[in-house]
């Protein structure tokens, strides 16, 4: 492999005139000048004059050398005219909230004390959760990349590319739930990515050992030989054929090749034939023979038992023999199915990803890893280069653990009824975190630095270690070594890297792998300590020392393949640091949050990259039941982290995790608990209407001022947040609605399920058990109803509030004009609940207004029980009042 040039990052890179010139014009001018200089040089040599003055006398080469040292990206701050009012309103809202809570605590409602007490507790929790959610968005930023600078520095025409090798991971489990055609489109978009082919390798993890996945991948590899050259010749976007051919655009626009129309039609026919072959495989796979599947040579398929099978690796496309129809090389495509045996803990997706780390290190050892789900295809063929603008930047690369791209989705209805796009999270929350220590890892569309996954410490500069209360508080205390351009730590500081969360050695001290490691290196490590950390594979251990990636050219491929099988065996991780300090971290179904948190706790930063054309697009569940089950899984993972040793509330206080970043992680894992006060607060309006009591006493004009100010500050915060983020009002409102829907259903179930799982070891799953499809259409899935227990609590809340509204209005009609004033506040809160649950109500009714009987029965039963118990107990009426109402009074009545 060609080594990457090392540029001294200690220099002030901002002093090179960032953003002051038109880069493309300068590059073209420099190329023309180079050509003229070459002609001038040849003429001078032919005249025998030699190079006395030098070709750089005009300073153009020196200028271009300075240009090449400029950063590959820049931070684009949010205008202060947008941020300053936003921050002022946040501070004012915090002050107003303090006075509001002080009033609420000191003014109890004596005739409705239980209702008042519950409401105050809920309001205090809501205030704390607002602080956790709001202040990590204090310093939002945007970023801009310079792909031309990346090309000039590392990928010049006519020279060997110095771009770093990248291994792309695709994870899949069940081809019946994750259609092979969608996985094939994801793989095709990876193989046709705009990146040097010898620098890209695609690994597909089949954790279900399905022969259907294997055969469909074989078909995909054959189709790629035709699809990849077509994409690169005509520079089409996106490069996933299903989504490219589905575009309703004028495909002749900007296409000047006269043969394009003919080639496109021929390619579309090829793709339709490819789909027929894939669908035939799917149909065949639905009827498994009793003796199991057999391969073409007649031998049984090793993965017939998905819980008991050996490790399997198949290289479909490689650097030798993997040629397209034009005779050009194709990226490597590797099928991997790790070994599964009874009695071993396999750790689901996290274990599969760790197996891919090891097998890719043995076979290709890309310096960077990019992982996507099987349904997230490359929508932007330059996505890898976008990530390299940060990873290979001299100022960012040594301290960046990953580059996270936002998730964008296809196939969602226009109004996004259940907030599947998560626009508020991706366009507001993650932008805010990018200005602190970086966004959280969201599980897909993320490019990793291998060194961060191996548990190494980042290389921090003096500027990174400067204390700052708001932005850089709680960062590290280590100082950067100033001696030498290639090594950032001297040996003494390298030896000090002995924290429990980092290796006991400095990889920069290792130049030639494990070979020749004795003398002073033996003081830093031993073979036993390496095997204890990484496992017993000398080939893999040697690969961990190669920061720039790649494998020795003299390595025997057969030997590597044998070693690759070894590193994906069941027992390889036993008594090692895998899943504890190395790779994807075990202990939660949301391994992404835990993995990113461990990296940030070591001092790494992450970067949020939002190119103008979305890098990746995927599919999301759009019907109500599937969406709630998805949210349930996320919330359950957060509860598992909350109850583990890696909880951000008490883990990682070593001075490397910044304060606001810690608040963001705490908010990420405690948010399901908000479901308890939220459920209580959603039921309170109904109880107030049924009992004619209220949680707020009669207030004075001075007290009412705090209510009005708090309400205005909430509105102002939302408006200003939408202003700087560019998020639409409808997306914000959908997010608010689903916060209530998810909080009263999936989050509530996650809290109890998490407690049962962690404390009692009981794993209870709330899964979909039945479904009905009423109609076909573009969004037919939106109207599919699937019964799940998650639907019961919000339906009950909805019915209770509707009953309360009817009861309250009836009471006001019977009581006269004076009762309508107190009724207004109660009705406002009840209608607030109903408005937030309106999408849920539409999801229950579906297109045909048919709600399953079981939902109606359960919800009415629960609502009736609560109402009857409340009337029977009647906790807010004294005994004397009850007696008076029954006509049982004393002598003097």
N, C-alpha and C positions, 0 to 999 in steps of 0.2 A: 504494500500500500504506500501511497505517496504521503509523507509526513506533512502535517499542517504547519504552516509558518507560525512562529511564535512572535507576537507583537507585545511590547511592554505595556501592560494595562495601567502601570503606575503613572503614565503620562496623563496630563489633562486633555482628554480627547475632545472636550467641548471647545478647545482653543483653536480647532482647525476649521472654523467657519461653518459650523453645522447649519444647513438650511439656507445659506446665503447665496447659492448658485444653482443654476439649472443643471442637474447632474447629467442628464442624458446628452445635452449639447456639449458639455465639457468632455464626456467620454468620446463622443464622435470626433470632436476636434482633436483630442489627444491621439486617436487612432490615425487620423489623416496626417498629423504632424509626425508620428512615428514612421509612416510610410515615406514621407518626404525626407526624413533624416536618414532612413536606410538607403534611399537613392543617393543622397548627398554623401554618405559614408563610402558607398561603393565607388563613386566618382573620385573621391579624395584618395582612396587606396589605389585606384587605377592610375592616378597621377603621381603616386608615390609620395604624397604629402603626409600620410599618416593622420592620426587623430590628435592634433595638437590642442585645438580649442575645445574639443569634446562636443558631443551632440546635445548636451544639455545646457549650452551657453545661454539660451533664451529663458531658462528656468522652468520650461513647461514640464520636464520630467520631474523636477523637484516639486512642482505644484501638484502633479498627479500622485506623487508619492505621499504628499500630505493628504490629498483627497482619499487615497486608499486607506489611510489610517483613521478616517472618520468613523464614528460609530455606525453600526448597521441598522440602528433603530433610534427613535427619539421619543421622549415623553411629550405628549400634547396636553398641557394643563387645561382643565375646565376654566373658562373665563371667570375672573373674579367677580364680575357683575352678576354671575349666576350663583357662585359659591358663597360669597359673603352674606347676602341676605338669607341664604339657606342655613348657614351656621348660626347667624344671629337668632333666627326663629327657633332653632334647636335649643339654644341656651335659654331663650325666653320661655319656651315650652317647658323646659326642665324646672325653671323657677315657678311658673304657674302651677305645674304639677305638684310641687312641694306644698304650696299654699292650699291647693285643692285637697290634697290628702290630709293636711293638718286640720282643715275644716271638717272633713268627713269623719276623722277619728274622734274629734272633740265634740261632735254634735250627734250623739246616738238617737235613734228613733225608739223611744221606750215602749210604744205599743206594738212595735214590730221588730223587737230586738234581734231575733234569730235571722230574719231577712237582712237587716242592716249589717249584722256582723259578717254574714256570708258575702255580702256585696263589697264590704270594705276589704276583706281578705283578697277577694278576686281583683279589686282595683289596684291593690298594692303589688300583686303578682304581675298584672298587666303593665304597671309602671316599670318594674324591674326588667321584664322581657322587652319592653320598648327601648330601654337603655342599652341592653345587649344587642339589639338589632340596629339601633340608630347610629351609635357612635363609631362602629367600624366603617361607616360610610362617610366619615368626616373629610377624607382627602381623596376623592375619586379622581382618576386620570384616564386619558386615552393614550394609545400608542400608535406609532407609525413606523413602518419598516421600509427599508431601501434595498429592494432586490437587485438593483443595478450595482450597488456597492458590493453586495455579496458576490455577484458574478465577477466583478473586476478583481476582487481580492482572492477568490478561491476557485473560480470556474471560468477562466479566460479561454476564448476560442483558440484552437490550435495547440493548446497545452493540456497535459493531463490534469483532470479535475482534482482539486484538493478538498472538495467538499467531504465532510465526514460520512462514513457509512451509517445507514439507518436500518434497523430491523423493525418491521411493522407486525404487530400482533393482532390477530382476529380470534375472538373467543366465541365458541358455540357449544351447545350441550345437546339439545333435542331437535332434530331436523323436522319433527312433526309440529313443533311449536314455533320454530325459527326456520321458515321455508328455505330450502337449499337455493332457490332461485335468487332470493334476496342476498344470501351469503355470497353467491357467485358474483352478483353485481358489485358487492363490496370488494371482493378479491380483484375483479377486473379493473376497478377504479384505482386500486393500489398498483397493479402491474403496469398501468399506463400513466403513472404519475410523472410529472415533469421534473425529473431528477436523473442523474447519471445511472444507467441500468446496473452497472457493476457495484453501485453503492446502495442498492435497495434489495432487501430480502423480505418476503412475506411468509409469516408462520401462521398457520391455521390450527388452533387448538380444538380438537374434537373430544370434549370431556364425556361424551356419551358413547364413544367407540362405535358409531353407527356406520355401517357399510354404505348407507345412502349418502352420507357426507363424503366419504372417501370416493365413491364413484362420481358424484356430482363435481367434486374438485378435479377429478381426472378429465371430465368433459370440459370444465372451465379452463384448464391448462391448454387444451387443444384449441378452444375458441379464442383464447388470448393471442395465439399466433397470428390471427387475422385482425382481431380487434385493436391490439396495441398499435401496430403501424398505421391503421386508419386514424386513430385518435391523434397521433403525433404528426401525421402528414397534414391533417386539416385543422389541427389545433382546436378541437371541439371541447365544449364544456356543457354539462359534466361528463365524466368519462365512465359512468355507469350506464350501460346500454338501455336498461329498462327506463331510466329516468331521462336519458337523452332523447330517446325516440318518443317519449310521452309529452315532450315540451310542445306547447301550442304557440310556436313562434315561426317566423319566416326563416327557415334554415338556409335560404339562399343569400341572406343578408351578409355582406362583407366577405363572401366566398368568391374569389376570382378564378379559381381553378375550373376550367371547363369540364373536367372529368368528375367534379365533385358530386353532381346530381346522380350520375350513373353509379359511382362507387357507393354513395349513401344508400341507394335503393338495393344494391347487391348486398351491402352489409346488413340492412334491415331484414332481408330474406334469410341471411345466414343466422341472424339472431333469433328469428322466429323458429327456424329449424333447431337451434340450440335449446330454446324453451321447450319444444316438443320432446326432445331427448331428456331434459331434466324432469319434466312432468311425467314422462313414462317411468323414470326411475322412482319417482315419488309414489306413483300408483303401484308399482311392483313392491315397494317396501312396505305397503300397508298389509300385505299378506305374507308374514314370515313363515317359512317352512318349519315343520316340527323339528327337524334335525339341525336347523339353523342355516345361516347363509354360507354359501361356498363361493370362492373366488374363481376367476376364469380358468386357472390351472387345475381346478378340482379340489384344492385344499380348503379345509374349513376356514371361515373368517375368524381371526383370533379374537375379535371383539364381540362375539355372539352374546356373551354374558357381560353386560356393561359394568358389573360390580366385581368381576373377577377375570382379568385378562392381562396379558403382558403389554409392555410398552411398544408402541408402533410409530415408526418414522418412515415417511416416503417423500423423496425429493422429486417433485413433478417437473419442475423447471430449474435448471442450474446454470452455472457459468460455462459449463461444457455441454454442448448439445441443445441448450435451450434457445433456439433461434426462431424468429418469426418468419412469415412468408417472404419478407424482403431480405432475409439472410442476416438480420441484425440480432444482436444478443437481447435476451429477455431477462428481467429480474428473476431472482431465485424464488421458487414457490415450494414450501415444505409443509407436509401434513404431519401433525403430531398428536398422538393420543397417549397420555401418560399411563403408566401401569396402575392397575386397581386390584387390590386384594382385600378379602374380608379381614376385619380386625384392625385395619389401618384407618387413621383419621386423614381424610383427603382434603379437607378445608375448602371444598367447593371451588368457586372461581379464583379465590386468592391462591389456592394451591396449584391450580392450573396455570396461572400467570407466572408463578415462581418456577414451575417446570419449564415454561417457555424462556424465561431468563437464562436458565442454565443451558438448555439445548441450543439456543441461539448463540450463546457465548462460545460454545464448543464448535459450532459449524461455521458461523460468519463473524460473530463478535462485533456487531455494529456499535459505534461509540454511543449512539442514542437509540432509544426505544420509543416507538409510537404505538399506542394501543387504541383500538376501536372495537366497538361491539359489532356483531355480525350484521346488524341492520343499519350501521352508520357508514355510508359510503363517502368517498372523497368528492365533494362538490366543487372543490377548487384544486386543480392539478398542481398548483404551486404551494400547497399547504405545507409540505415538508421544507421548502425553501423559506417560507415565512417563519417556521420554527427555528431554522438555522440562523436567521438574522439575530436571534437572541442567544442561542446555544453556542454559536461560534464567534460571537462578539467578544473582543478582548476584555471589555469592561464588565460584561454580564455573565459570560459563559462559565467562569470558574466558580460562581456562587449561585447559579440558577439550577434548581433541581428539576423543574419541569416547566413546560409552556402549555398552558391550558387554553383550548379554544372553546367558544360558546357552543352549546347544542342548538341546532335548528332542525325543524321537523317538516316533513311532507305529510299530506293527506289529512290535515286537521281542518275542521269546518271553519268557515270564515269568522264566526263569532267566538270560537275557542271556548265553548261552554264551560269546560272543566279546567281551564288554565293549563292545558298541556304544554304550551310553549314556554311556560315559566319565564316570561320576559322580564318580570320584576327582578327575579333572582339573577338572571344572566346579564342584564343590562344595567342593573343598579347595584346590587350587593357585591358582585364580583368586581365591578369597576372600582368600588370603594376599597375593597381589599387589595387591589393591585397597587394602590398608593401607599400601602403600609408594608406588608411583607409578602403579599401575593395572594392570588385566589386559592380557594380550597380545590382539591382534586375531585372531579365529579364522575370519574369512572370510565370515561371514553373521550376520544378526541384530545389526547394528551401526549406530549412528547417528553420523554424522561432522559435525564442524564444517568447513564449506567452507574457512575461513581456514587450518585446519591442513593440509588437502590442497593448498592453494596454496603451502605452504612458509613461512608466516609464523611468527614467534615468538609464544609465548603471553604473556599479561599476568600476570606473577607478582607476588605481594605480599611484604611484608617477612617474613611468617610462613613463606612457602614457601622463602625463602632462608636461613632459620636452619639452621646446621649441626647435624646429629644423627648420631652414628656409626651407630646401628642402622637408623633409619628414613629420615633425610633426608641421608645422606652423599652427597657427589658431586653436589649440586644446584647450581643456577646461582649466579653471583656478582653478577648485575645487581641494581640497586636500583630500586624503584618510585618514579616521580615523584609527589610529593605535591601538585603544583599543579594545581588544576582537577578537576572531577568527571567531565568527559567525556573528557579526554585523560590517559592514564596515563604517557606519556613526553613529555618536552619535546623540542623540536626537536633539541637537541644529542644526546640519547640516541637519537632516531629516526635521525639520520644515522649513528650508530655501529652500526646493525644491518646490518653488511656482511659477516657471516660467509658462508662459501661455501655454507652450507646454508639461508640465508634470503634473501629479496628485499632489494634495496638501497634499500628505501623503507618508510615506515610508512603502512599503509593508512588510519590514522586522520587523517592529514593531508589525505586526499583526500575532498572532500565532494560534488563534482559530477561525478565520473567523469573522463574524459580532457579534457573541455571546460574551457577556461580555465586549462589547466595550463601556467603559465609563471612568470616572476619567481622566487620562492624555491623553487617546486616543481621548476623546471628544474634546480636544484642537486642534487636528490635522484634524479632519474631522467630518462631520455630515451626517446623513442619507440623507438629502436633497442634499448636495453637491455630494454624491455618485450617487444618482439617476439622478442628472443633468448631470453627466459625463457618466455613464454606462447604464442608463435606469432603469425602475422600475421593477427590478427582484432581490429580495433578494438572490435567489439561485445563480444567475450568479455573483452578486457582491461578495458573499462569495467565489465563485470559483476563483475570480481574486486575492485573497490573498494567494492562495496556490501555492507557487513557484515550488514545486516539483510535482504538478499535483495530479490527483486522486480525488475520491469522497468518502465521509464517507460511510463505509460498511453498516451502518444501514439505509441508505436512501431508501425510498419506490420508486421502479422504476415507478410505475403509476404516482406518484407525479412529478417525474422528466420529464416524457413524456409530462404531461400537461404543465409544465413550459417551456419545449422546444418548444412547439407550440406557447406559448406566446412570446418568444423572437424572433420568425421569423415572427411576425405579421407586417403589413404595417406601422402602426403608432409607432412602438417601438422606432425608432431612432429619432422621433420628439423631438426637444429641448434638444438634447444630443450632445456629442462630437464625435459620430460615423461619420467616413468619414472626419472629420475635424482634429482631433488630435489622434483618436483611430482607429485601424484596417487599412484596405485598404482605401487610401485617395481618395476622390471624386474630380471631376473637370477636368478629362482628360480621353480619351479613352485608354491611356497608363498609367493605374493606377499603374503599377509596378514601373516605374521610380519615380513617385511622392511618393509612399509609402517608397521606399528605401531611397530617399533623405531626407524625414522627419526624419527617424531613424538616418541617419548619422549626420543630423543637431543637433540632441540631444546629440551627442557624442558617439553613438554606433559604433562599427567596424563590418565589415562583412568579411567573409572568402571565398576564392575560393578553391574548392576541386576538384581535377582532378585525381581520382583513375585510375590505369592502365587499368582496364576494365571499359568502360564508364558506369556511373550510370544509365542514362536514355537514351532512344532513342525514336524518334518520327517521324512524317511524315511532309513533307513540300511541298507546291505547287511548281511543277516544270515547269509548262507552263508559258509563258511570262505574260499573262494578269493577272492570279491569283497572280503571284509574285509581279507585280506592284501594285495591289490592296492591298496586304499585306503591302508593303512598304508605301503606301499612308496612311494607318491607323496609322502606327508607326509615320510617319512624322506629321500627323495631331495632334496626341497626344502631340508631342513635341511643336508644335505651341501653343496649348492650355495652356500648362504649361508656355511657354514664356510670354503669355499675362495674366497670373494669378498672384495672390499675392504670390504664392509659387515659383516664378521664382528664380533660383539660383543666378542671377545677383544681386538681392537686398534682398533676404530672408535669414534669419538664420545667421546674423552677431553677434553671441553671443559668439564667441571664441571657438566653439566646432567642427566646420567643417573645416578640414584642407585645406590649400590653393590649393594644387594640386588636391585634391578631388573636390573642388569647380570648378576648371577649367574643370575637366572631365564632371561634370554635366552641366556646361554652354555649353560645346561642344555638349552634348547630346540633348540640347533643341534648339540650334541655327543653327544646321547643315542644316535644310531645307532651310534657307535663302540663303545658298550658291548656291542654284539652280538659282537665279537671275543673279549673275555674271558669273556662269558657262554657262548658256544659252547664255549670251552675248559673252563670250569668244569663245564658239563653233561656233557662227555665224560670228565672226570677220574674220577668214581666208577666208571665202567665199566672203565677201565684199571687202577684200583686193585684191583678185584675179579678181573680177568683175570690180573694179575701178582702178586697177594698182597702188594702194597706199599701204603703209605699216605702221604699228604702231611703227616701230623702225626707227630712222634716220640712215644715214650712220655713222657708228661708227668707232672710232680709234682702234688701236691695244690695247691700255690700257683699253678702255671700253669693248672690246670684251673679255678681260680676265675675267671680272666679269660674263659674260654670260656663259663662259666655266666652271668657278669654280662653279657657281650655279648648272649647269647641272650635274657636277661631284659629288657635295655634295648630290644632290637628289638621284643619283644612289647609292652612298656609304651608305647613311642612310637606303635605302631599303635593300641592301645586308646585312648589319650588323644586321638589325632588323630580317631578315629571319634567320640569323645565330644563334642568341641567342634563338629564339622562336621555331625553328624547323619547321616552316611553309614552304611548298613547293612553288617554283616559280610560278607554274601554279595557285595555290590557290590565291597567291598575285595578279597575273595579272587579274584573274577573278574578284577579289574584286575591282581593279581599273576600270575595264570595267563597272561593274555594278554601280559604283559610278557615272559615267557619264550618264549611261542609266537612273538610278533612279533620278539623279539630273535634267535632262531635261524633266522628265515626272512626276513621283509621287510626288517628293519634290516640284516641281513648283505648282502643283495643290493643295498640302497641304497648301502652304502659302496663296493662295487666298481663299481656302475653310475655313481655320482657321480664317482669318480676317472676312469673312462673318459670320461665326458662332459666334465668340466672340463679335465682334463689332456691327453686325446688327441682330444677332439672327437667321440668315438664315442657315439652315442645308441642304447642298447640297451633295448628294452622287453620286459618279461616279462608277456605278456598272456594272457588266458584263451583257449583254443583249442577246447575241447569241453565239452559239458555234457549231463547226463541228469537228467530229472525222474521220480522214482519214483512219487510220490503227490500227490494234491491235499489241501488242508486249509488251516487258518488260517495255519500256518507251513510250507507246502510248500517255500518257497524255502530254508528252513533245511537241508533234506535234499538240495538240489541239489548235485551234485558237479561241479566244473569243474576240469579238469586245468590245473595251472600249475607251473612249475619251482620256485616258492616252497615247495612241499610236500616237496621232497626232503630238505633239511637237517634239519628237525625230525623227519621220519620216521626218518632214519638215526640221529639221537641217541636216539630212543625205542627202536629195535631194539637198538642197541649196549648200552644200559643194561639192557634185558631179558635179553640174552645174558649180560651181566656178572653180573646177579643170579643167574641159573641156575648159572653157573660158580662163583660165590663160595659159594653154598649147597652145591653138590656137593663142593667142596673141603673145606668145613667138616665135612660128613658123613663124608668119608673120613679126615679128620685127627684126629677125636676132639673131646672136650668142650672142651679148652683153646683151640681155634681159634675158638670162637664169640664170645668176648669181643672180639678184634680185628675180627671180621667185622661187629659191630654198627654201628660208626661208618661203615664203607664202605656197608653196606646203607641206613643212614639217608640218606646223600647221594644214593644212586641212587634210592631211593623218593621223595625230594624232587623229583628231576627228573621222574620218571614222574607224580607227582601234579600237577605244574604243566602237563604236556603232556596230561593226561587229556582236556580238551575238544577238543584237536587230534585225539586218537585217535578220539573219538566222531565228529568231523567227517569223518574218513577213512572210517569204517565206514558212516556214514549210517544211515538207518532200517532198511534191508534188509540191513545187515551185508555189503555188497558193496563191496570196495575195488578200484579199477581195477588191472589187472595191472601197468601200467607203473610205478606207485608202489611196488608190492611188489618188482618186479624191480630197480629202481634202488636202493632202500634196502637190500635184502639184499645186492646186489652191493657197494655201498660198505661196509656193515658187515663183510662177509666180507674184503674187501681190507684194511681197517684191522686186523682181528683176525689175519689170516694174516701181515701184515707185522710186527705186534707180536710174534707168536710166533717169526717167523724172525729178527728183529733181536735181541729180548730184551735191551734195553739195561741192565737192572738186575742181570744175572748175569755175574759175572766169568768169565774163561776157565778158571781153575782149577776153579771150581765146575762149569762145564759138563763139563770133563773128568772130574771125580769122578762126576758123574751118569751119564756114559757108561761107567763102569767102567775108564777109562784112568788109572790112578794110578801112582805111582812104586814104587821098590823097597821103601820102608818103609811102604807102605799097609797 
